[in-house]
Amino acid sequence: MNPQIPHVDVVVIGTGPAGLQAAIHAARRKVSVLVLGRQSGSSIYHHHVENYCCLFPTTGEDILANGRRQAAHFGAVFRDEEVLSIAADDGRFRLRLEGGGEVVAKAIVLATGTARRSLGVEGEKRLLGRGVSYCVECDCNFFRGAEVAVVGGGSAAVHGALAMLDYARKVHLVFETLETAPALAEELRRSAVVQHPGRRVTAILGEEAVEAIQLDDGARLSVQGVFIELGARGVLELAAPLGVLLDDEMKHIQTNRRMETNVPGIYAAGDITGPPWQVAKAVGEGCVAGLEAAAYARRLAAPEGA
Ligand SMILES: Cc1cc2nc3c(=O)[nH]c(=O)nc-3n(C[C@H](O)[C@H](O)[C@H](O)COP(=O)(O)OP(=O)(O)OC[C@H]3O[C@@H](n4cnc5c(N)ncnc54)[C@H](O)[C@@H]3O)c2cc1C
């Protein structure tokens, strides 16, 4: 281990709700905590939140600003830098940062969230929040009695389409190929969801709000809502090279109830561990991960037999 490189007990990667809560709980256990990442990269940063307990109404920006102040109050140090890679190093972890620096940690909390893939079609950005959504769980209630489309063929999209049946008058599922477990595919087949297999969305249409979607075969579906559920493209490049176990779809990190991964010293919390993608879940997992990571770092620091 190079003594020139700064050493900390716990590095939290990600400054979203999961990372902030992990930092708060770890820092209160009197270990050194470094939090890496840009707050503006959190998927809640630009959004209103109306289903997070005890804060109603609130915004993502407020939650994040408060969380950062709180974590800093308890001693966590923030660096607005991204992590490029992590390597195991003599029982510790060496992180390479985008600014060229390095840092060594005893324990790591991975809280990098997931990037929801966009369709990249006309109307998608313009109508975001006006009928276009990336989160069924968050926005389902706004589409009571409406006709909606869910786009995507993975488990997230199928789950989303089935869940929307409780809210919407009619639910379409548009996908190129169905990539989901057989039991879920069967549930879909038996449901009232109208399937459009082998189809792509080429445009989202509407002036002030979504009015329709255009498919690649020329069909036009009159809908008031479009949920883009193309699955998560997590920042798993950091985890996989360390041998961290991912789920079957290679999208999320597997943890136990203590938020431990299969690699001792590596914990994960929030969207990166899979759905539901919600602030409340991220915060709960962050709490557990922060406590466990701090305990791990303290065990490493303790003399043999202590
Ligand atoms: C449109 C939309 C609306 C939503 N509305 C709601 C809602 O109303 N209620 C609700 O509960 N949830 C909502 N969500 C979901 C919510 O945003 C997420 O569940 C929550 O933000 C997850 O927290 P997280 O900490 O796991 O990840 P994030 O908040 O996404 O944070 C990830 C962090 O990791 C950082 N990061 C990523 N890669 C690296 C790297 N290599 N190095 C360093 N840092 C990195 C990012 O910059 C960011 O700081 C919504 C999501 C979207 C997209």
The ligand as an SDF file (V2000), in Angstrom:
LIG
                    3D

 53 58  0  0  0  0  0  0  0  0999 V2000
  -38.3450   11.0320  -13.2530 C   0  0  0  0  0  0  0  0  0  0  0  0
  -38.1420   10.3760  -11.9080 C   0  0  0  0  0  0  0  0  0  0  0  0
  -39.0320   10.6590  -10.9000 C   0  0  0  0  0  0  0  0  0  0  0  0
  -38.8920   10.0340   -9.6620 C   0  0  0  0  0  0  0  0  0  0  0  0
  -39.7930   10.3260   -8.6940 N   0  0  0  0  0  0  0  0  0  0  0  0
  -39.6890    9.7060   -7.5010 C   0  0  0  0  0  0  0  0  0  0  0  0
  -40.6330    9.9860   -6.4720 C   0  0  0  0  0  0  0  0  0  0  0  0
  -41.5510   10.7750   -6.6350 O   0  0  0  0  0  0  0  0  0  0  0  0
  -40.4860    9.3220   -5.3000 N   0  0  0  0  0  0  0  0  0  0  0  0
  -39.4730    8.4360   -5.0720 C   0  0  0  0  0  0  0  0  0  0  0  0
  -39.3730    7.8990   -3.9780 O   0  0  0  0  0  0  0  0  0  0  0  0
  -38.5680    8.1610   -6.0390 N   0  0  0  0  0  0  0  0  0  0  0  0
  -38.6530    8.7590   -7.2370 C   0  0  0  0  0  0  0  0  0  0  0  0
  -37.7540    8.4690   -8.2150 N   0  0  0  0  0  0  0  0  0  0  0  0
  -36.7160    7.4600   -7.9480 C   0  0  0  0  0  0  0  0  0  0  0  0
  -35.5400    8.0590   -7.1300 C   0  0  0  0  0  0  0  0  0  0  0  0
  -34.9720    9.1120   -7.8570 O   0  0  0  0  0  0  0  0  0  0  0  0
  -34.4840    7.0040   -6.8650 C   0  0  0  0  0  0  0  0  0  0  0  0
  -35.0750    5.8290   -6.3300 O   0  0  0  0  0  0  0  0  0  0  0  0
  -33.4260    7.4970   -5.8620 C   0  0  0  0  0  0  0  0  0  0  0  0
  -32.8570    8.7010   -6.3060 O   0  0  0  0  0  0  0  0  0  0  0  0
  -32.3610    6.4270   -5.6940 C   0  0  0  0  0  0  0  0  0  0  0  0
  -31.3440    6.9020   -4.8980 O   0  0  0  0  0  0  0  0  0  0  0  0
  -29.8470    6.3690   -5.0670 P   0  0  0  0  0  0  0  0  0  0  0  0
  -29.0690    7.0830   -4.0410 O   0  0  0  0  0  0  0  0  0  0  0  0
  -29.8250    4.9000   -5.1080 O   0  0  0  0  0  0  0  0  0  0  0  0
  -29.4160    6.8210   -6.5410 O   0  0  0  0  0  0  0  0  0  0  0  0
  -29.3460    8.3020   -7.1660 P   0  0  0  0  0  0  0  0  0  0  0  0
  -30.2310    9.2460   -6.4190 O   0  0  0  0  0  0  0  0  0  0  0  0
  -29.5990    8.1620   -8.6180 O   0  0  0  0  0  0  0  0  0  0  0  0
  -27.8650    8.7340   -6.9050 O   0  0  0  0  0  0  0  0  0  0  0  0
  -26.7920    8.1160   -7.5500 C   0  0  0  0  0  0  0  0  0  0  0  0
  -25.5410    8.9270   -7.2430 C   0  0  0  0  0  0  0  0  0  0  0  0
  -24.3930    8.2040   -7.7020 O   0  0  0  0  0  0  0  0  0  0  0  0
  -23.5370    9.0950   -8.4000 C   0  0  0  0  0  0  0  0  0  0  0  0
  -22.6700    8.3080   -9.2760 N   0  0  0  0  0  0  0  0  0  0  0  0
  -23.0070    7.5110  -10.2970 C   0  0  0  0  0  0  0  0  0  0  0  0
  -21.9050    6.9480  -10.8150 N   0  0  0  0  0  0  0  0  0  0  0  0
  -20.8470    7.3840  -10.0850 C   0  0  0  0  0  0  0  0  0  0  0  0
  -19.4300    7.1740  -10.1300 C   0  0  0  0  0  0  0  0  0  0  0  0
  -18.8610    6.3670  -11.0200 N   0  0  0  0  0  0  0  0  0  0  0  0
  -18.6580    7.8050   -9.2180 N   0  0  0  0  0  0  0  0  0  0  0  0
  -19.2220    8.6290   -8.2990 C   0  0  0  0  0  0  0  0  0  0  0  0
  -20.5350    8.8690   -8.2110 N   0  0  0  0  0  0  0  0  0  0  0  0
  -21.3330    8.2510   -9.0990 C   0  0  0  0  0  0  0  0  0  0  0  0
  -24.5130   10.0440   -9.0880 C   0  0  0  0  0  0  0  0  0  0  0  0
  -23.8640   11.2200   -9.5170 O   0  0  0  0  0  0  0  0  0  0  0  0
  -25.4930   10.2840   -7.9430 C   0  0  0  0  0  0  0  0  0  0  0  0
  -24.9650   11.2280   -7.0530 O   0  0  0  0  0  0  0  0  0  0  0  0
  -37.8400    9.1050   -9.4460 C   0  0  0  0  0  0  0  0  0  0  0  0
  -36.9260    8.8530  -10.4620 C   0  0  0  0  0  0  0  0  0  0  0  0
  -37.0680    9.4710  -11.6780 C   0  0  0  0  0  0  0  0  0  0  0  0
  -36.0730    9.1830  -12.7780 C   0  0  0  0  0  0  0  0  0  0  0  0
  1  2  1  0
  2  3  1  0
  2 52  2  0
  3  4  2  0
  4  5  1  0
  4 50  1  0
  5  6  2  0
  6  7  1  0
  6 13  1  0
  7  8  2  0
  7  9  1  0
  9 10  1  0
 10 11  2  0
 10 12  1  0
 12 13  2  0
 13 14  1  0
 14 15  1  0
 14 50  1  0
 15 16  1  0
 16 17  1  0
 16 18  1  0
 18 19  1  0
 18 20  1  0
 20 21  1  0
 20 22  1  0
 22 23  1  0
 23 24  1  0
 24 25  2  0
 24 26  1  0
 24 27  1  0
 27 28  1  0
 28 29  2  0
 28 30  1  0
 28 31  1  0
 31 32  1  0
 32 33  1  0
 33 34  1  0
 33 48  1  0
 34 35  1  0
 35 36  1  0
 35 46  1  0
 36 37  1  0
 36 45  1  0
 37 38  2  0
 38 39  1  0
 39 40  1  0
 39 45  2  0
 40 41  1  0
 40 42  2  0
 42 43  1  0
 43 44  2  0
 44 45  1  0
 46 47  1  0
 46 48  1  0
 48 49  1  0
 50 51  2  0
 51 52  1  0
 52 53  1  0
M  END
$$$$
